[in-house]
Amino acid sequence: MTLVGRNEDSSGVYEIHQEGAALITYTGSSPDELQELGVQQLRPVDAGSVEQDDAHWYEYGVNGHSCGIYEGDGFARIDGITYELH
């Protein structure tokens, strides 16, 4: 499992991991108290399937990875590849 995204703010900690064709998200009040929030399957799609302008993506990249979640949900962009989430 590879940590590809992370965010920490006043609402807590949010981590995004990729394991094969799955996106696994964790959340918690601190890095030591993370709990699995959900698992979504990643299906590569043509980048033209969704708006690619950075203004429409929430960026969480970490550890040299780029990781964005589309503002309307349903899509992720990891290291330049756009995925539909299932």
Secondary structure, 3 states (H helix, E strand, C coil): CEEEEEEEECCEEEEEEEECCEEEEEEECCHHHCEEEEEEEEEECCHHHCCCCHHHEEECECCCCCEEEECCCCEEEECCEEEEEC
